């Protein structure tokens, strides 16, 4: 299917032919078939997530888990200052991650609420009102003043059509849209009327792609995942070396294991690349540093 940037280059007859429809609209049977093919015209939000779930998700991070283990070791060994310092880092990391994801979820929910609830379409040559989530590519949509545009579409006819695209561009001023141009889902019809043919629905609309960008804004990109992978590998190698050294010292010198673990543990946590600033931890480190 053509992208939204290509539809305006086609004539009305070419658009109708490309989407295999007619000025009288789709038949009810064809609309149902396309609904099965393209899916519902709604944002893919992945379901609503409660704030508690978002908070608990922060503790599933491997680095947070390792730092929690470090806190436990510090408490067991009686080094409360180190435990408090590491706990502050964990609280900061968890709080920051929670705030970012919570804001993203709220933004997606706000976008979802802006979607049009119903739409007027031509089915079997008759204008009917249907739930906007049941629109499919090829539907002929009728737009009037006050309507929320339910899906991306190429305008076939338009009379003094004025739309506000604040949800998409942030601009509150109404703009004129002429026949042959694309009307975007989420825009509000301020005045005039028009007839358009749906070219994209759901996540394939410009509005849907915007929501997807908001949803993934806090996620790490591929390069960040690779960096985290390297850090985790270094963490494991360093931890293994600590175990070997501690084991050797315990075997060769008869040092009690807890006493030999503590200096290594207190030195290791501040030097972890993902553990946060080194200054506060070094100041609160063990006397051996």
N, C-alpha and C positions, 0 to 999 in steps of 0.2 A: 504494500500500500504506500502511496506517496506520502511524503512528509508535509507538514503544514506550510512550509515555505514554497512548495511546488504547486499547491492547488490553485493559487491565484493566476497562474500562467495558463490554466485550461479554460476553455469556454464552458458555458452551462451544459451544453449537450455532451461535452467530453467528460465533465464531472459526473453527470448522471450515468454515462456509459461505464466509466471507470468503477463506480460503486454499484453498478448493475441495479439501478433503481429507476423510477419514473417520477414525473411531477406529482402524481397521485400518491406517492409514498410506497412503502413496502406492504406486502400482505402480512397478515397476522402470523401465518405459518412461517414465512421467510424471516420475520423479525425474531421469532422464537428460535429458529435455527441459528441465526447470527448471534443471538444472546448466548447460546451454548458455545459458539465458536470463539467469540471475543471476550466473554465474561461480562459481569455487571459493570455498569458505569459508576464506579465508586472508588474512593481512594483506598489504597492498600496500606492501611494503618497497622496491620499485624495484631489487631486487638488492643483493647485498652489495658494499660499496665498500671497497677496501683503504686503509690509512692513507696510503700513498704517493700514491694518486689524490686523496685529500682534500687532501694537502699541495700537490700540483701545481695543484689547482683554485684555490688561493688566489692563484696568480700569473697567473690569467686575468682578474683584476680590472683594469679600465682604469686606475684610479688607481695601483695598484701598478706597472703597466707604466710609467706616466709617471714615477713616482718612480725606477724602475730606470734609465730614460733619463737622469734628472737626475744619478744617481750616476755614470753613464758620462761625462757631460759634465764633472762635477767632477774625475774622475780624469784625463781627457784634458787639462784645463786646469791640472792640477797642484794642485788645491785639495783635499788629502786630508781636512782637518778637516770641510769641508762634506759630502764623500762619506760619511765615517763617521757624521755626524749623521743624514743622510737614511737610511743603511743601518739605523741603530738603529730609526727610525720604521717602515721596511718590515718589519724582523724582528718588531717588536711587533705590527703589524697582521696579518701572516701567522700568527704564533703564536697570537694570540687567536682568529682565524677558524678555524684548524685545531682548536684545543681545543674550541670550541663545536660544530663539526660532528662531531668524533670522539665526543664525549659523546652527541650526539643519535643517531648510528649505533649506539653501544653500547646505548643505552636501547631502541631499536627492536628490536635483536636479542634483548635480554632479554625483551621483550614477546612476540616471536615464539616463543621457547622455552617460554613459559607456556601456549601454546595446546594444547588437548586433541589427542592424536594420533589417537584413535579415538572412536567413539560407537556406542551401541546404539540402533537405530531399528526401527520397524515398517515393513516393506516387503511388500506383497502379503499383509498380515495376519500375517506371521511376524517375530519378533524376530531381527534379524541385526546383526552388528557390521561397521561400515563405516569407512573413513578419515574423520576429521572434516572434511577439506577437501571431501568430496563431499556434505555436508549441504546441503539447499535449503529455502527457505521452504515450510512445509506439512508437513515431515517430523515424525513423532511420535517424540520422543526419550524413552528410559527412563533415569532417573538413580538411582544408588545411592551409598551412602557411599563416599568416596574418589574419586569421579569429578570430573573438571574439566568444567564446563559448556561445551559446544562451540560454542554459538551463543545469541543472544538468543531467548527463547521465553516464551510465555504458559503458565503452569502449569495443566493440566487437572485433575490430581489430585496430592495431596501428603499424605504421612503423616510427621509429625514432621520435616519437612525443615529442616535447619540448614545454612546456607552461610556461607562466609568470603569476603568481597569485598575482601580486602586489596589485590589487584591493581588494583582500581578505585577504592577509597576510602582505602586506607591503614589501615583498621581491621582489627585481627587477631581481634577477637571475632566469634564466630558469631552470625548473626541468623536468626530464624525467617521462613520465606517460606510464605505460605498459598496455597491454590488461587486462581486468578484473578489473582495477581500476576505480575510479569515476573521471570524468572531471567536474569541477564546472563552473557554469554560471559566466560570467564576466572575466574569465581568457583569456589571449591572446595566440594564437598558434604561437610560434616563429619559429618552423620548423617541418617538417615531415607531415604526414597525418594520419587520423584515421576515423573509423566508430563507432558511438556510438548510444545507445538507450536511449531516453529521459526518465528519471525516476521522475523528479520533474520540475515544471514550476512555474513562478511567485513568489508569496510570500512564496511558499514552498521550494524554492531553498535556498542554503546557502547564496547566494548573497541577496535574498529577505529578509531573516531573519536578515541579517546584516543591511539592510536599515531600517527595522522595529525597530531595537535596536537604531539606530541613531535618528529615528523619536520620539521615546518615551524616549530618554535619559533625557530630561528636565522635564518630567512629574513626579509628585509625586507618590511614591509607595503606597501600601495599608496602611502601618503603618503611613506614613506621612499624608494620608487622615484622618486617625483616630485621629492623633494629632491635625490637623487643626480643626476637628469637635469638639474636646474637648475645644480647645481655643475659638471657636465661641460660644459654650455654656456658657463658663465662661464670655465671653464678654457680652452676652445678660443678664445673671444673674446680673453681676456687674452694667450694665446700668440700669436695673430695680431697683436695690437697690438705685442707685443715684437718680432716679426719685422719689422714695418713700420718701427718706430723704429730698430732695428739696421740695417736696409737703408738707411734714409735717412741715418743717421749715417755709415755706411760710404761712401755715395756722395758726401755733401756734405763730410765732413771728412777722408776718406781713412783713417779709423780701421781698424785691422786687425780683421777679423771676430771672431776668438776673444776679443780683449780687450774688445770691445763686448758680446759674448754673456755673458761671465762675470758682470758686475754684474747684468744683468737676470735671469740664471738663479738667482743666489744670493739675489736679493730675491724672486723669484717663488715659489720652493718654500715658504719659510716662510709666505707669505701665502695659500697654497691652503687653502680652507676645510676640505678633507678630509685635509690633510697632517699634522695633529697639533698639539701645543703649539708656540707660537711662541717661547717663551722660550729653550730650548736652542739652537734654530737661529739666533736672532738673536745669541746670545752667540758662536756659532761662525761668524757670517757674515763676509763679505769686509770689508776695511778701509774700503771705500767707504760702508758703512752707518752 
